[in-house]
Amino acid sequence: MGKYRAWLLLVFCNLFWAGNYVFGKYVIEEVPPLWITFSRWLLALFLLFPIAWFLEKPDWKKAGQAWLPLVGMGILGGIGYNLLLYSALEYTTATNAALVSALNPAVIVLFSVLLLGERISTTQFAGFVVSLVGVLVILTKGSLGQIFDADYNRGDLLMVASVVVWTFYSIIGKRLGNIPPITATAVSTLFAVLIMAPFALAQGIDLTGIGPLAVTGILYMVIFPSVGSFVFWNMSVRAIGASQAGIFLNFIPVFTAIISVILGEEITGTQIWGGLLVFAGVYLTSGMLDRRWTRAAETYQKAGSA
């Protein structure tokens, strides 16, 4: 898969995740975190396996032989990350949760360099800094000093944990190059559901207390964040690496702002400028500027030798 296609998939991936934040805040009022996570993945299985079968024609025996890393992906990405995210939304505000989640690209880059030996150029590092500043501009409404005034409570600490969990999920996904990405997502999801099932049944749930909005939110989570985002993410990480894919996570606050406008909220000038900085940072970190400089240098060298 080419890099341009990977970038497009990452844009949609994070658009879907932004919606997950919006719906998650509403659904958590009626459904506990464990049941949100369990029900969305249980229903997602009915989509993931048919998609994997028709698009990838996988070797299920080979997937079964990689059961250990796939179990790890299920525990980290399917269970751990989502439980921590929804639990965090019970204690912290959406702004604080988004602020902490902005640490995701930095942590992914750090661990990708330390554990996978990935390299990033000076331009890519500058792009990461620019996009991160853009996220902070959006979250603090232009008052960057607010970062140091934030009251980090239990929810904020849970979000920090979710960032670390997602980083290791991404790194494991990068190492599973011999298994097609949709297949890996489907099998790891199956393991996650099997692990969660006894705990969910033991906890139980009151179905009479779940309204139409919560049902709609869970269905959205099944189709878009659970299937679309995870499949797109795994495909993109293999194509361009975890560190470059991680920078696209900064789109989540931008798309969250756009969704808020659609729901009737006003968007401010600082949100617009912050969004522009995020897009500029992604442009730099994707390596597009580095390639243009390389092509220019090659052209100059050829002209000089002619």
TAJO-V831113 format. One record per backbone hydrogen bond with DSSP energy under -0.5 kcal/mol. NH is the residue of the N-H (numbers start at 1). CO is the residue of the C=O. Records with the same first field share a line. If there is no record, write none. Layout:
NH->CO, CO
This chain:
6->2
7->3
8->4
9->5
10->6
11->7
12->8
13->9
14->10
15->11
16->12
17->13
18->14
19->15
20->16
21->17
22->18
23->19
24->20
25->21
26->22, 23
27->23
28->24
29->26
30->27
31->27
36->32
37->33
38->34
39->35
40->36
41->37
42->38
43->39
44->40
45->41
46->42, 43
47->44
48->44
49->45
51->47
52->48
53->49
54->50
55->51
56->52
57->52, 53
60->58
63->59
64->60
65->61
66->62
67->64
70->66
71->67
72->68
73->69
74->70
75->71
76->72
77->73
78->73
79->74
80->75
81->76
83->79
84->80
85->81
86->82
87->83
88->84
89->85
90->87
91->87, 88
92->88
97->93
98->94
99->95
100->96
101->97
102->98
103->100
104->101
107->103
108->104
109->105
110->106
111->107
112->108
113->109
114->110
115->111
116->111, 112
117->112, 113
118->112
125->121
126->122
127->123
128->124
129->125
130->126
131->127
132->128
133->129
134->130
135->131
136->132
137->133
138->134
139->135
140->136
141->137, 138
142->137
143->140
144->142
146->143
147->144
148->145
149->146
150->146, 147
152->150
153->151
157->153
158->154
159->155
160->156
161->157
162->158
163->159
164->160
165->161
166->162
167->163
168->164
169->165
170->166
171->167
172->168
173->169
174->170
175->171
176->172, 173
177->175
179->176
184->180
185->181
186->182
187->183
188->184
189->185
190->186
191->187
192->188
193->189
194->190
195->191
196->192
197->193
198->194
200->196
201->197
202->198
203->199
204->200
207->205
209->206
210->207
211->209
215->211
216->212
217->213
218->214
219->215
220->216
221->217
222->218
223->219
224->220
225->220
226->221
227->222
228->223
229->224
230->225
231->227
232->228
233->229
234->230
235->231
236->232
237->233
238->234
239->235
240->236
241->237
245->241
246->242
247->243
248->244, 245
249->246
250->247
251->248
252->249
254->250
255->251
256->252
257->253
258->254
259->255
260->256
261->257
262->258
263->259
264->261
265->260
272->268
273->269
274->270
275->271
276->272
277->273
278->274
279->275
280->276
281->277
282->278
283->279
284->280
285->281
286->282
287->284
288->283
289->283
291->287
292->288
293->289
294->290
295->291
296->292
297->293
298->294
299->295
300->296
301->297
302->298
303->299
304->300
305->301
306->302
